[in-house]
Amino acid sequence: MPCSHASLSKKAIVLVIGEPDTPMLAGAVRAMEIAISPLAEPAIDARPVEVVERKGIGHPDSICDGLAEQFSILLSQHYIERFGRILHHNVDKMLLCGGASSPAFGGGRVARPIELIFAGQATDRFAGEEVPIEELAGEATRRWITAHFHALDPSRHVKVTARVRPGSADLVELFERQEASGVRLSNDTSIGVGYAPLSRLERLVLTLEHRLNDVQDKNWAPARGQDMKLMAVRHGRQVDITLACAFVDRHLANLPAYLDARAALADDAKAIALESGLDTTIGVNLADDPASGSVYLTVTGTSAEGGDDGQVGRGNRVNGLISPYRAMSLEAASGKNPRSHVGKLYNVAANRMAAALVGFAEITEANCVLVSRIGRPVQEPHLVDIRVRTVDGRPPERLRATITQLVQAELANMDALTDAFVAGAVLLS
């Protein structure tokens, strides 16, 4: 129903400037609210249609996520080592500009390197000491690419540009205010979303990419590049998966060798899919046209070498998936500071809450939404919205004490979560 000026005038509206704990609407609740309700929609596995996507570790968007997070880790570690604490930074605006290459069976070349542009904000000087931003960006690139690629050489195939600047005065002041008060203060108004458990299709997609990309797996072959992308569509129990894999040219002598490697990858994928119990068909590199010699061949194992661009936040959510039939946040978590940026903390915490909730015998499925308000304590979200499906279908309100205790325990665990981020122990995509 349209809202008229007359109806608006009946509400007591208070204009708030610089006082985040003051009610916006008279009578609004300011204490942390925990809303608990039943999941009304059908369970995801019972729905007739489901779509799940994953961009593998070598996809240009995943590269940006991984590098931004590695950069944040090195910044945090440097800040702690030199100054005793994490300083203000958010380096979550990274861009990958694709290079140019000439792949060829037996080995081609990269004609123009991939350009990695690190952007965002970071404290570049503190207590009279300069922070080596560019050096840390370069080191983050070297470490991450070396750890995740076998054919991409960070010294020859990549160009690093740092465009990181100091943060705005108000956000830096807010960050420093928390250090003075000892209370973590949210430096953004943001949303964190999590759910559990994963559906059978989601588990299958994650398992496929992880195992097919695992250099320790007995079936892994060096001709397979790290740039894999999967799109899975389920109708009932029938699943169709489109798998794209960038093959590495120097490990393939000719077109027949490529076709054999592609067939072997398809066979391995089908064998893994059989374990899911779903009736699965898999198509690999469906854009290939062998008759004309057009196949997915690369020098480095990623499409980034040939013009494909990437950006932080355009790929997988923090659980490693893109699941449009699920609740999810569009927040880019990678690269955000791990101490007060709720866009990072809340998305991971929400997933952990949901996973912990389904650990109770009474709960079979859980969705969790956390909403922050800038300037308020991180451990006191503006809203915690918990939706659960109980094993007997009874209303979950009877579980309020148990759910509240779990939520409060997870929120109280933010220091440990920050430590895990700094140690590089939290995977974000």
C-alpha positions in Angstrom: 0.0 0.0 0.0 1.5 3.4 -0.9 2.7 5.4 2.0 1.1 8.9 2.2 2.4 12.0 3.9 -0.5 11.7 6.3 0.5 8.2 7.4 4.1 9.3 7.8 3.1 12.1 10.1 1.6 9.6 12.5 5.0 8.0 13.2 7.4 9.6 15.7 10.5 9.9 13.6 13.8 11.1 15.2 16.7 12.4 13.1 19.9 11.0 14.5 23.3 12.5 13.7 26.4 10.8 15.0 24.6 8.8 17.7 24.3 5.3 16.5 22.6 4.0 19.7 19.8 6.6 19.5 16.5 5.3 18.1 15.6 6.2 14.5 12.0 5.5 15.3 10.5 6.3 18.7 10.1 3.0 20.6 12.5 1.0 18.5 14.5 -1.6 20.3 18.2 -0.8 20.6 19.5 -3.9 22.4 20.7 -6.7 20.3 17.7 -8.5 18.9 17.7 -12.2 18.3 14.8 -13.1 16.0 14.0 -16.9 15.8 11.5 -18.3 13.4 10.9 -21.5 11.4 12.2 -22.1 7.9 9.0 -22.1 5.9 10.3 -23.0 2.4 10.9 -26.6 1.4 14.3 -28.1 2.2 16.8 -27.4 -0.6 17.3 -31.1 -1.4 13.5 -31.5 -1.8 13.1 -28.7 -4.2 12.5 -29.7 -7.9 15.3 -27.4 -9.3 18.7 -26.2 -7.9 21.6 -24.4 -9.4 25.1 -24.2 -7.9 28.3 -22.6 -9.3 31.9 -22.6 -8.2 34.8 -20.7 -9.6 38.0 -22.7 -9.0 41.1 -21.4 -7.3 42.6 -20.3 -10.7 39.6 -18.4 -12.0 40.5 -14.6 -12.4 37.9 -13.6 -9.7 39.2 -16.3 -7.3 42.7 -15.1 -7.9 41.7 -11.6 -6.8 40.0 -12.9 -3.7 43.0 -15.0 -2.8 45.5 -12.3 -3.4 43.5 -9.6 -1.5 43.2 -11.9 1.5 46.9 -12.8 1.4 47.7 -9.1 1.2 45.5 -8.4 4.3 47.2 -11.3 6.1 50.7 -9.9 5.4 49.6 -6.4 6.4 48.1 -7.6 9.6 51.2 -9.6 10.5 53.5 -6.7 9.7 51.4 -4.3 11.8 51.4 -6.7 14.7 55.2 -7.4 14.5 56.1 -3.7 14.1 53.5 -1.9 16.1 51.9 -4.5 18.4 48.4 -4.5 16.8 46.5 -4.5 13.6 46.2 -1.1 12.0 43.4 0.3 9.8 43.3 -1.3 6.4 40.7 -2.6 3.8 42.4 -3.9 0.7 39.3 -5.5 -0.9 39.2 -3.5 -4.2 41.7 -5.5 -6.2 41.4 -5.7 -10.0 43.0 -8.2 -12.4 43.5 -7.1 -16.0 44.0 -10.0 -18.3 47.2 -10.4 -20.3 47.9 -11.8 -23.7 49.3 -15.2 -24.7 50.0 -17.5 -27.6 49.4 -21.0 -26.3 50.7 -23.9 -28.5 51.0 -27.6 -28.1 54.4 -28.4 -26.6 54.6 -24.9 -25.1 53.6 -21.3 -26.0 54.3 -18.0 -24.5 52.8 -15.1 -22.5 53.2 -12.0 -24.7 51.8 -9.5 -22.1 51.7 -10.3 -18.4 48.6 -10.3 -16.2 48.3 -7.0 -14.4 47.3 -7.1 -10.7 46.2 -3.8 -9.3 46.0 -3.7 -5.6 43.7 -1.0 -4.3 41.9 0.0 -1.2 43.1 1.7 2.0 45.9 0.9 4.4 47.9 2.7 7.0 51.2 3.4 5.3 52.9 5.3 8.1 52.6 4.9 11.9 54.7 6.1 14.8 57.1 7.8 12.4 57.7 4.5 10.6 56.8 3.8 6.9 54.9 0.6 6.1 56.3 -1.1 2.9 53.0 -1.4 1.1 54.3 -2.1 -2.3 56.8 -4.7 -1.1 54.0 -6.5 0.9 51.7 -6.5 -2.1 54.5 -8.1 -4.2 55.3 -10.7 -1.5 51.6 -11.5 -1.2 51.5 -12.2 -4.9 54.6 -14.3 -4.9 53.5 -16.4 -2.0 49.9 -17.0 -3.1 50.6 -17.8 -6.7 53.5 -20.1 -5.8 51.3 -22.0 -3.3 48.3 -22.4 -5.7 49.7 -22.7 -9.3 52.2 -25.0 -11.0 52.4 -23.3 -14.4 51.9 -19.6 -13.5 55.2 -17.9 -12.7 54.8 -14.7 -10.6 58.1 -13.4 -11.7 57.5 -13.7 -15.4 53.7 -13.8 -16.0 52.5 -11.2 -13.6 52.9 -7.4 -13.1 52.0 -6.0 -9.8 50.8 -2.4 -9.3 49.9 -1.0 -5.8 47.4 1.8 -5.7 46.7 1.5 -2.0 46.1 4.8 -0.2 45.5 5.8 3.5 41.9 5.5 4.6 39.5 8.4 5.1 40.0 10.4 8.3 36.7 9.4 9.9 37.1 5.7 9.4 40.6 5.7 10.6 39.5 7.7 13.7 36.7 5.1 14.3 39.2 2.3 14.0 41.6 4.0 16.5 38.6 4.8 18.8 38.1 1.1 19.4 41.8 0.7 20.4 41.4 3.5 23.0 38.1 2.1 24.3 39.1 -1.6 24.2 35.8 -2.3 22.4 35.6 -3.5 18.8 33.5 -1.1 16.8 31.9 -2.0 13.5 33.5 0.1 10.7 30.6 -0.6 8.3 26.9 -1.2 8.2 26.8 -4.6 6.6 25.2 -8.0 6.4 26.6 -11.4 7.1 24.7 -14.5 5.9 25.3 -18.2 6.5 23.4 -21.5 6.2 23.9 -25.2 6.9 24.0 -27.9 6.0 25.1 -27.8 2.4 22.9 -29.6 -0.1 24.0 -32.8 -1.9 24.6 -30.7 -5.0 26.6 -28.1 -3.2 28.8 -30.8 -1.6 29.3 -32.4 -5.0 30.4 -29.2 -6.6 32.9 -28.4 -3.8 34.2 -32.0 -3.8 34.7 -32.0 -7.6 36.7 -28.9 -7.8 38.8 -29.6 -4.7 39.7 -33.1 -5.8 40.2 -32.4 -9.5 42.5 -29.5 -8.5 44.4 -31.4 -5.8 48.0 -32.0 -6.8 48.2 -34.7 -4.2 45.4 -36.7 -5.8 46.7 -39.8 -7.6 44.7 -38.9 -10.7 45.9 -35.3 -10.9 47.9 -34.5 -14.1 50.0 -31.5 -14.8 48.2 -30.8 -18.0 45.2 -29.6 -15.9 45.3 -25.9 -15.0 44.0 -24.5 -11.8 41.3 -22.4 -13.6 38.3 -24.7 -13.3 34.7 -23.5 -13.3 31.7 -25.6 -12.6 28.0 -24.9 -13.2 25.6 -27.6 -11.8 21.9 -27.7 -12.6 19.7 -30.2 -10.9 16.2 -31.3 -11.9 15.0 -33.7 -9.3 17.8 -36.3 -9.0 19.1 -35.6 -12.5 22.2 -33.3 -12.5 24.0 -31.8 -15.5 27.4 -30.2 -14.8 29.3 -28.0 -17.2 33.0 -28.1 -16.3 35.5 -25.7 -17.9 39.2 -26.4 -17.4 42.2 -24.4 -18.7 44.7 -27.0 -19.9 48.5 -26.3 -19.9 50.0 -26.4 -23.3 53.6 -27.6 -22.5 52.2 -30.9 -21.1 50.3 -31.7 -24.3 52.2 -32.7 -27.4 49.3 -32.4 -29.9 45.5 -32.3 -30.3 45.0 -36.1 -29.7 46.9 -35.7 -26.4 44.6 -32.8 -25.4 41.5 -34.8 -26.3 42.8 -37.7 -24.2 43.5 -35.4 -21.2 40.0 -33.9 -21.5 38.4 -37.4 -21.6 40.5 -38.4 -18.5 39.3 -35.4 -16.6 35.7 -36.1 -17.5 36.1 -39.7 -16.4 37.6 -38.6 -13.0 34.8 -36.2 -12.5 32.2 -38.8 -13.3 33.8 -41.2 -10.8 33.7 -38.6 -8.1 30.1 -37.7 -8.9 29.0 -41.4 -8.5 29.8 -41.1 -4.8 27.0 -38.5 -4.5 24.2 -40.8 -5.4 22.9 -38.3 -7.9 22.3 -39.2 -11.6 25.0 -37.0 -13.0 26.2 -36.1 -16.6 29.3 -34.0 -17.0 30.4 -32.0 -20.1 34.0 -30.7 -20.2 35.1 -27.7 -22.2 31.9 -27.6 -24.3 33.1 -24.6 -26.3 35.9 -26.7 -27.9 35.8 -27.2 -31.7 38.5 -29.8 -32.3 37.8 -29.9 -36.0 39.0 -26.3 -36.3 41.7 -26.7 -33.7 39.9 -24.4 -31.2 40.4 -25.9 -27.7 40.8 -24.5 -24.2 44.6 -24.4 -24.1 46.7 -22.0 -22.0 50.3 -21.4 -21.1 49.8 -20.9 -17.4 46.6 -22.8 -16.5 44.4 -19.7 -16.1 42.2 -17.8 -18.6 43.6 -14.6 -17.0 46.6 -14.9 -19.3 44.4 -14.4 -22.4 42.3 -11.3 -21.6 39.9 -12.5 -18.9 39.6 -10.0 -16.1 38.9 -10.5 -12.4 37.7 -8.6 -9.4 37.3 -9.2 -5.7 33.8 -10.2 -4.6 32.6 -11.4 -8.0 33.1 -15.0 -7.3 32.4 -17.5 -4.6 30.8 -16.6 -1.3 32.8 -17.4 1.9 31.6 -21.0 1.8 33.2 -21.5 -1.6 30.0 -21.5 -3.6 27.6 -19.4 -5.6 24.2 -20.7 -4.7 21.4 -18.4 -6.1 18.7 -20.5 -4.5 20.1 -19.8 -1.0 20.3 -16.7 1.1 23.6 -15.0 0.6 25.4 -11.6 0.9 27.0 -9.8 -1.9 29.7 -8.5 0.5 33.3 -9.0 -0.7 35.0 -10.4 2.4 38.5 -11.0 1.1 41.0 -8.2 1.9 38.9 -6.5 4.6 40.6 -6.0 8.0 40.0 -8.9 10.3 39.5 -6.9 13.5 36.5 -4.7 12.9 35.2 -5.1 9.4 31.9 -6.9 9.8 31.7 -7.6 6.1 34.3 -10.2 6.8 33.7 -11.2 10.4 29.9 -11.6 10.2 29.8 -13.7 7.0 32.2 -16.2 8.5 30.5 -16.1 11.9 27.0 -16.5 10.3 28.2 -19.7 8.6 29.7 -21.0 11.8 26.5 -20.3 13.7 24.4 -22.1 11.2 26.8 -25.1 11.2 26.8 -25.2 15.0 22.9 -25.1 15.1 22.5 -28.1 12.9 24.8 -29.9 15.3 21.8 -30.1 17.7 19.6 -33.1 17.3 16.5 -31.0 17.2 17.6 -28.9 14.2 18.0 -30.2 10.7 18.6 -26.9 8.8 19.6 -23.3 9.8 19.9 -19.9 8.2 21.6 -17.0 9.9 21.6 -13.3 9.1 23.7 -10.8 11.0 23.3 -7.1 10.6 25.7 -4.5 11.9 25.5 -0.8 12.4 28.6 1.3 12.0 30.1 2.5 15.2 28.4 -0.1 17.4 30.3 -2.9 19.1 31.1 -5.8 16.7 30.0 -8.3 19.3 26.5 -6.7 19.5 24.9 -6.9 16.0 21.9 -4.7 15.3 20.0 -7.9 14.4 20.6 -11.6 14.6 18.0 -13.4 12.5 17.9 -17.2 13.0 15.6 -19.4 11.0 15.7 -23.1 11.6 13.9 -26.3 10.6 13.2 -28.6 13.5 13.3 -32.4 13.2 9.7 -32.7 14.3 8.3 -29.6 12.7 7.6 -27.9 16.0 8.1 -24.1 16.4 11.7 -23.3 17.2 10.8 -20.7 19.9 11.0 -23.5 22.5 14.8 -23.6 21.7 15.4 -19.9 22.3 17.6 -20.4 25.3 19.8 -22.9 23.5 20.0 -20.8 20.3 20.7 -17.6 22.2 23.5 -19.2 24.1 25.1 -20.5 20.9 24.8 -17.1 19.2 26.4 -15.3 22.2 29.2 -17.8 22.3 30.1 -17.3 18.6 30.0 -13.5 19.0 32.2 -13.7 22.1 34.7 -15.6 20.0 35.6 -12.7 17.7 39.2 -12.4 19.1 39.9 -16.1 18.2 38.3 -15.5 14.7 40.6 -12.5 14.1 43.6 -14.6 15.1 42.6 -17.3 12.7 42.3 -14.8 9.9 45.8 -13.3 10.6 47.2 -16.8 10.7 45.7 -17.6 7.3 43.6 -20.4 8.7 40.2 -19.2 7.4 39.4 -20.0 3.8 37.1 -17.4 2.2 36.4 -18.9 -1.2 
